[in-house]
Amino acid sequence: MICPECGSEYENDVPDCEGCEVPLVEEVDDGVEEVDFAPLVESTDVAYFGLVTARLEEAGIPWFVQGETSLGVLPRDGGEMGDPGEEVVTVHVAENRFREARQLVRDLDPVEADDWGG
Ligand SMILES: [Zn+2]
């Protein structure tokens, strides 16, 4: 157990830091609070995102979604243009769990399912 304030290490039976008088927390690895997130999937299909995020939740993989409204002028991925006002949502997952997340959703992906080598 360590003190989140000063970083002092204590034995397990000590509940609080002597100096800071704050509850001790489980020791964490360096950098665990600064997880990088990587874009996993991008779509305008709300139902699809429901499936993806449900699986990520089940697996305990940190995720967030970032939405942006398409202007209808910029081709995405060099392909079709989105309709004006269409919400394009990107699911980001923790980079250290990315491979796991990719496998979880690969059978949900209508485009890359057959394409994904592994
Ligand atoms: Zn302390």
Residues whose N, C-alpha, C, O or C-beta is under 5 A from the ligand:
A	BS01	ZN	C3 E5 C6 G7 S8 C17 G19 C20
